[in-house]
Each structure stands twice: as C-alpha cells, then as structure tokens.
C-alpha cells in the first residue's frame, strides 16, 4: 500500500494564510461565507451543498447561537483534503463519513459535473 504524502509546510502555511485572510472580523473563527470563500481561494473543488455539509460537520455554536469553525478544525480539514492517501482503508473511511458504506452504490460515489 502507498503511504500518504504529508502536506508540506508551505501548504500548511497557505491554509493558515487563507484562514487569516478570510477571517474578516479577526475573531479566530470562520462563519459559513468566510469558510466558503477560503475553500475557493485555495482551490478546493466543492459544490455549495458539499461546502454546507462540511461546514455542518466542522462548525460549533458560539455564545450568540451562530455557527462557526475554529482555526484548528479548519486547518485539520484542509490538511485532510490535501493528503493523498487513497489506499482501500482511507477510501472506506471517507465513504463511511458520507453514510453507511454497506448501502452505497457506485452512483453515490460519482463526482457531479
């Protein structure tokens, strides 16, 4: 099996820079619009629905009841997006995050065009 390639320090710095740039109010959290813009800026190809799903999984509620993502969760999410470990175990793990892998079909795994 292939070993995963670690994300370079330069790439990690790019994620930090993107977070800093899009954290418009400098509160160390990204609201959905900031998160969405940052993904586009670093070239993560996600539909709006996929962005909303990822945001829903990562976000936590603040004192005012708004949803936001912490810097640590954002950077970890971005690192995971860029690591290239496509061995069978990582594919099953990724699929299981989407739903029950036992009940998935090939159509469920198709990338929309």
Long-range contacts (C-beta under 8 A, 24 or more apart in sequence): 1-87, 1-88, 1-89, 2-85, 2-86, 2-87, 3-85, 4-83, 4-84, 4-85, 4-87, 4-90, 5-83, 5-84, 5-85, 6-83, 7-79, 7-82, 7-83, 11-82, 12-75, 12-79, 14-42, 15-42, 15-74, 15-75, 15-78, 15-79, 16-71, 16-75, 18-42, 18-78, 19-71, 19-74, 19-75, 23-71, 27-68, 28-70, 28-71, 29-62, 29-68, 29-69, 29-70, 29-71, 30-68, 30-69, 30-74, 31-66, 31-67, 31-68, 32-59, 32-67, 35-69, 35-74, 38-74, 42-78, 44-78, 44-81, 47-112, 57-97
